[in-house]
Amino acid sequence: MGVQLIPAAPETRKVLNRLAREQIKLRLLADIRFDLAVCEIEGWDKLEYLNELKSMIDDLGGGVK
């Protein structure tokens, strides 16, 4: 009778976590795109903004590539 999700199962938790992460990534991307539009309107350096974000993300990963 179809697929049954068992919340306690590790596979279920992993799938739900992946879906939640994808939603968060989409929201982050929307925010970044909005900020880039503001940079363009204000005449600010978009590349500087993107490099700051990249640096912050790299710091979270300890420089792992």
Helices and strands as residue ranges (DSSP letters): H 10-42, H 46-60
